[in-house]
Amino acid sequence: QVQLVESGGGLVQPGGSLRLSCAASGTPVTLYPMAWYRQAPGRQREWVAHIYSNGSPDYASSVKDRFTISRDNAKNTVYLQMNSLEPEDTAVYYCKVLHRGHEYWGKGTQVTVYS
């Protein structure tokens, strides 16, 4: 059974940093594309970044040059390093994997950027 568990969210001031983690079980993070999404209050869920099975990343324009997606193969975990955070980054952040044609989501972790 595929399970994704996010962690690392919290409160941070503008300009600060956080690192989110997505621990995967039931699927190797090296084999399938892994992605981060976010959903702010009153808004639709939006794609943030993903990492392909070959390790190459891709980013939404709103986070490019501020966020970095990476993975630790030994820990079967995907990370999202978020720098220069802005109030507009406030959202629940979700991890997703496309495993054998099926989407699996974690329950999310809250990130709040306040001034």
LUMDRENRO-796692 format. One record per residue (C-alpha): x, y, z; residue number from 1. Coordinates in steps of 0.05 Angstrom, whole numbers, plus 32768, in hexadecimal, padded with zeros to 4 digits. Each point is the difference from the previous one (the first is absolute). Example, Ala and Ser with C-alpha at 12.3 -4.5 7.8 and 13.67 -1.06 7.14 Angstrom:
2
<rec east="80F6" north="7FA6" up="809C" i="1"/>
<rec east="801B" north="8045" up="7FF3" i="2"/>
# end
This chain:
115
<rec east="8000" north="8000" up="8000" i="1"/>
<rec east="801B" north="8044" up="7FEC" i="2"/>
<rec east="8003" north="8033" up="8038" i="3"/>
<rec east="801C" north="8046" up="8001" i="4"/>
<rec east="800C" north="8027" up="8040" i="5"/>
<rec east="8013" north="804A" up="7FFE" i="6"/>
<rec east="8022" north="8025" up="8038" i="7"/>
<rec east="8028" north="803F" up="800C" i="8"/>
<rec east="7FCB" north="8035" up="7FFA" i="9"/>
<rec east="7FF9" north="8039" up="8032" i="10"/>
<rec east="8000" north="804A" up="800C" i="11"/>
<rec east="8036" north="802C" up="7FE1" i="12"/>
<rec east="800A" north="8049" up="7FF3" i="13"/>
<rec east="8008" north="801C" up="7FB9" i="14"/>
<rec east="8045" north="7FF2" up="7FE6" i="15"/>
<rec east="8007" north="7FC2" up="802A" i="16"/>
<rec east="800A" north="7FB8" up="7FEC" i="17"/>
<rec east="7FE0" north="7FBC" up="800C" i="18"/>
<rec east="800F" north="7FBB" up="7FE8" i="19"/>
<rec east="7FC6" north="7FD1" up="7FF4" i="20"/>
<rec east="8008" north="7FB5" up="7FFF" i="21"/>
<rec east="7FD5" north="7FCB" up="7FDE" i="22"/>
<rec east="800F" north="7FBA" up="801A" i="23"/>
<rec east="7FE7" north="7FCB" up="7FD0" i="24"/>
<rec east="7FEF" north="7FB7" up="800C" i="25"/>
<rec east="7FE8" north="7FCD" up="7FCF" i="26"/>
<rec east="8021" north="8023" up="7FC6" i="27"/>
<rec east="8048" north="8011" up="7FF1" i="28"/>
<rec east="800A" north="804B" up="7FF6" i="29"/>
<rec east="8033" north="7FF2" up="7FCB" i="30"/>
<rec east="7FD0" north="7FDA" up="7FD3" i="31"/>
<rec east="7FC5" north="802E" up="7FF8" i="32"/>
<rec east="7FF8" north="804C" up="7FF9" i="33"/>
<rec east="7FF5" north="8022" up="8044" i="34"/>
<rec east="7FE1" north="8044" up="8006" i="35"/>
<rec east="7FEF" north="8036" up="8032" i="36"/>
<rec east="7FBE" north="8027" up="7FFC" i="37"/>
<rec east="7FE2" north="8035" up="802C" i="38"/>
<rec east="7FBB" north="801A" up="8010" i="39"/>
<rec east="7FF4" north="8044" up="801E" i="40"/>
<rec east="7FBD" north="8011" up="8023" i="41"/>
<rec east="7FCA" north="800D" up="7FCC" i="42"/>
<rec east="802D" north="7FEC" up="7FC6" i="43"/>
<rec east="8009" north="7FC3" up="7FD5" i="44"/>
<rec east="8039" north="7FD0" up="800C" i="45"/>
<rec east="803B" north="8013" up="7FD5" i="46"/>
<rec east="803E" north="7FDD" up="7FEA" i="47"/>
<rec east="8042" north="8018" up="801F" i="48"/>
<rec east="8037" north="7FD1" up="7FE9" i="49"/>
<rec east="800F" north="7FB9" up="7FEC" i="50"/>
<rec east="803C" north="7FD3" up="7FF8" i="51"/>
<rec east="8003" north="7FCC" up="7FC9" i="52"/>
<rec east="8019" north="7FBA" up="8009" i="53"/>
<rec east="8042" north="8015" up="7FE1" i="54"/>
<rec east="8007" north="8036" up="8036" i="55"/>
<rec east="7FF4" north="803C" up="7FD5" i="56"/>
<rec east="7FD3" north="8035" up="8020" i="57"/>
<rec east="7FCD" north="8031" up="7FE6" i="58"/>
<rec east="7FE0" north="803B" up="8023" i="59"/>
<rec east="7FC4" north="802E" up="7FFB" i="60"/>
<rec east="8016" north="8046" up="7FEC" i="61"/>
<rec east="7FE8" north="801D" up="8042" i="62"/>
<rec east="8033" north="7FD7" up="8028" i="63"/>
<rec east="8039" north="7FF7" up="7FCF" i="64"/>
<rec east="8042" north="8019" up="801C" i="65"/>
<rec east="7FE3" north="7FFD" up="8047" i="66"/>
<rec east="7FEC" north="7FB8" up="8009" i="67"/>
<rec east="8029" north="7FC1" up="7FF4" i="68"/>
<rec east="7FE5" north="7FB9" up="7FFB" i="69"/>
<rec east="802E" north="7FC6" up="800F" i="70"/>
<rec east="7FFE" north="7FB9" up="8018" i="71"/>
<rec east="8026" north="7FD1" up="802E" i="72"/>
<rec east="7FFD" north="7FBC" up="7FE0" i="73"/>
<rec east="8018" north="7FDB" up="803E" i="74"/>
<rec east="7FC9" north="8020" up="802A" i="75"/>
<rec east="7FCD" north="7FFB" up="7FC9" i="76"/>
<rec east="7FEE" north="8049" up="800D" i="77"/>
<rec east="7FF5" north="803D" up="7FD5" i="78"/>
<rec east="800F" north="8045" up="801A" i="79"/>
<rec east="7FEA" north="8047" up="7FEF" i="80"/>
<rec east="8031" north="8034" up="8017" i="81"/>
<rec east="7FDC" north="8043" up="8002" i="82"/>
<rec east="8028" north="8040" up="8005" i="83"/>
<rec east="7FED" north="804A" up="7FFD" i="84"/>
<rec east="7FBA" north="7FEE" up="8016" i="85"/>
<rec east="7FC8" north="8032" up="7FF3" i="86"/>
<rec east="7FBB" north="8007" up="801E" i="87"/>
<rec east="7FE5" north="7FE7" up="7FBE" i="88"/>
<rec east="8021" north="7FBD" up="800D" i="89"/>
<rec east="7FD1" north="7FF4" up="803A" i="90"/>
<rec east="7FDB" north="7FBF" up="7FF1" i="91"/>
<rec east="7FF9" north="7FB7" up="8010" i="92"/>
<rec east="8037" north="7FDB" up="7FDB" i="93"/>
<rec east="7FF2" north="7FBB" up="7FE4" i="94"/>
<rec east="802D" north="7FCA" up="7FE4" i="95"/>
<rec east="7FE8" north="7FD6" up="7FC6" i="96"/>
<rec east="8019" north="7FC3" up="7FDB" i="97"/>
<rec east="7FE8" north="7FE3" up="7FBE" i="98"/>
<rec east="8009" north="7FB6" up="800E" i="99"/>
<rec east="7FEE" north="7FD0" up="7FC8" i="100"/>
<rec east="7FCD" north="8031" up="7FE4" i="101"/>
<rec east="7FDF" north="8010" up="8042" i="102"/>
<rec east="8008" north="8040" up="8028" i="103"/>
<rec east="800F" north="7FFC" up="804A" i="104"/>
<rec east="8000" north="803C" up="802F" i="105"/>
<rec east="8017" north="800E" up="8045" i="106"/>
<rec east="7FD6" north="8025" up="8033" i="107"/>
<rec east="8028" north="8040" up="7FFB" i="108"/>
<rec east="8028" north="802E" up="802D" i="109"/>
<rec east="7FEE" north="8048" up="8010" i="110"/>
<rec east="8030" north="8038" up="7FEE" i="111"/>
<rec east="7FEF" north="8045" up="801A" i="112"/>
<rec east="802A" north="803D" up="7FEE" i="113"/>
<rec east="7FED" north="803B" up="802C" i="114"/>
<rec east="801A" north="8046" up="800A" i="115"/>
# end
